[in-house]
Amino acid sequence: MLEKILQKLYSSKESPEVLMLRQKVEIIAAKLEYLTSIEPQTDEDYENLPSIIEYVKQAIELNIEIAAIYTLDVWE
């Protein structure tokens, strides 16, 4: 879904608002890729409570950012 929004932004007429939103979506995509890379995989990962808490915290924050982008896309 982020790719679809990004494609729409790249095909839109450039304006300061579009450029800012494009940058924000690109940042969110990078954060999502990072979050995927730190996702717990093994039993040992799941036993490391501080890293699980950090992963969940980042996942929640990222989901809020994604929801904000989706909301903007729907309203357009």
Buried (B, 14 or more C-beta within 10 A) or exposed (E): EBEEBBEBBEEBEEEEEBEEBBEBBEEBBEBBEEBEEEEBEEEEEEEEEEEEEEBEEBBEEBEEBBEEBEEEBEEE
